[in-house]
Amino acid sequence: MNKSDMKGGVESPPFFLEAKNLNFSRNNEIILEDISFSGSFSGICLIKGMVGTGKTTLLKLIADIFEPDSGKVSLKYKDVESTKYFVHANPEFNFVMGNVQDEIKIAGLSSDKFDSYNNMDIDELSGGQLKKLSVLIAVESNKDIVIIDEPFEMLDDNEMMNVYETIVEKSGKKGFVIATHEDILDDVAEVMINL
Ligand SMILES: Nc1ncnc2c1ncn2[C@@H]1O[C@H](COP(=O)(O)OP(=O)(O)OP(=O)(O)O)[C@@H](O)[C@H]1O
């Protein structure tokens, strides 16, 4: 641990998310205009806001999927740019192989953790099952941070609680940046960005 990790004898949170004068447009329509914020966290950072305010766009900028028109956004882990795993809101976008076993293999994971899904084709799973599997694969990845767009969509109360527990249990071991309309993570989030 270097000296900068300690403030007054207490370890400071390892993740630092910062946006400075961030601007992003699509087809001549301004989606994000002069957005600035910053925050440190060790587990969960939430992005909240009404429908169409730009949460998905901001997540994709944070994940380096989109480039800002101007300004900057960065997500650091212990002072260096973090490695990131992005989970799309539409769960089908997270699967490219057609088969769960192959999907787990290309994510570099052991199939033991996914016993109940093994030997299944992606099109045999419901939207909710794919959503849950997307999150499970992401949290098992070796990336510093998991960026998830709407982890609770399509889930019933029971599955929502399962996904909540998976995220909370892993937070601290890795970081999460999550956009959601649900309030379930509000109490455990260390940073909340409202768009
Ligand atoms: N490819 C695109 N071209 C033009 N406009 C777009 C494009 N993608 C998104 N937008 C617009 O950008 C705005 C923000 O979209 P975004 O999906 O980031 O919002 P959101 O806050 O995630 O919405 P929701 O709560 O519905 O998930 C919306 O007005 C949307 O119509």
Ligand as a Chemical Component Dictionary entry (heavy atoms), coordinates in Angstrom:
data_LIG
# 
_chem_comp.id                   LIG 
_chem_comp.type                 NON-POLYMER 
_chem_comp.pdbx_formal_charge   0 
_chem_comp.three_letter_code    LIG 
# 
loop_
_chem_comp_atom.comp_id 
_chem_comp_atom.atom_id 
_chem_comp_atom.alt_atom_id 
_chem_comp_atom.type_symbol 
_chem_comp_atom.charge 
_chem_comp_atom.model_Cartn_x 
_chem_comp_atom.model_Cartn_y 
_chem_comp_atom.model_Cartn_z 
_chem_comp_atom.pdbx_ordinal 
LIG N1  N1  N 0 -28.018 6.276  -31.137 1  
LIG C1  C1  C 0 -28.710 7.342  -30.730 2  
LIG N2  N2  N 0 -29.009 8.343  -31.582 3  
LIG C2  C2  C 0 -29.710 9.430  -31.193 4  
LIG N3  N3  N 0 -30.164 9.603  -29.939 5  
LIG C3  C3  C 0 -29.904 8.637  -29.057 6  
LIG C4  C4  C 0 -29.166 7.459  -29.382 7  
LIG N4  N4  N 0 -29.055 6.683  -28.284 8  
LIG C5  C5  C 0 -29.722 7.353  -27.307 9  
LIG N5  N5  N 0 -30.224 8.499  -27.767 10 
LIG C6  C6  C 0 -30.993 9.493  -27.005 11 
LIG O1  O1  O 0 -30.217 9.888  -25.904 12 
LIG C7  C7  C 0 -31.042 10.112 -24.779 13 
LIG C8  C8  C 0 -30.482 9.350  -23.604 14 
LIG O2  O2  O 0 -30.557 7.935  -23.873 15 
LIG P1  P1  P 0 -30.056 6.889  -22.793 16 
LIG O3  O3  O 0 -30.368 5.530  -23.327 17 
LIG O4  O4  O 0 -28.641 7.190  -22.443 18 
LIG O5  O5  O 0 -30.987 7.261  -21.562 19 
LIG P2  P2  P 0 -31.312 6.458  -20.225 20 
LIG O6  O6  O 0 -31.284 7.456  -19.113 21 
LIG O7  O7  O 0 -30.416 5.294  -20.102 22 
LIG O8  O8  O 0 -32.802 5.983  -20.501 23 
LIG P3  P3  P 0 -33.665 4.809  -19.798 24 
LIG O9  O9  O 0 -33.954 5.261  -18.401 25 
LIG O10 O10 O 0 -34.861 4.750  -20.660 26 
LIG O11 O11 O 0 -32.831 3.554  -19.866 27 
LIG C9  C9  C 0 -32.448 9.709  -25.172 28 
LIG O12 O12 O 0 -33.179 10.888 -25.473 29 
LIG C10 C10 C 0 -32.254 8.880  -26.410 30 
LIG O13 O13 O 0 -33.330 9.037  -27.302 31 
# 
loop_
_chem_comp_bond.comp_id 
_chem_comp_bond.atom_id_1 
_chem_comp_bond.atom_id_2 
_chem_comp_bond.value_order 
_chem_comp_bond.pdbx_ordinal 
LIG N1  C1  SING 1  
LIG C1  N2  SING 2  
LIG C1  C4  DOUB 3  
LIG N2  C2  DOUB 4  
LIG C2  N3  SING 5  
LIG N3  C3  DOUB 6  
LIG C3  C4  SING 7  
LIG C3  N5  SING 8  
LIG C4  N4  SING 9  
LIG N4  C5  DOUB 10 
LIG C5  N5  SING 11 
LIG N5  C6  SING 12 
LIG C6  O1  SING 13 
LIG C6  C10 SING 14 
LIG O1  C7  SING 15 
LIG C7  C8  SING 16 
LIG C7  C9  SING 17 
LIG C8  O2  SING 18 
LIG O2  P1  SING 19 
LIG P1  O3  DOUB 20 
LIG P1  O4  SING 21 
LIG P1  O5  SING 22 
LIG O5  P2  SING 23 
LIG P2  O6  DOUB 24 
LIG P2  O7  SING 25 
LIG P2  O8  SING 26 
LIG O8  P3  SING 27 
LIG P3  O9  DOUB 28 
LIG P3  O10 SING 29 
LIG P3  O11 SING 30 
LIG C9  O12 SING 31 
LIG C9  C10 SING 32 
LIG C10 O13 SING 33 
# 
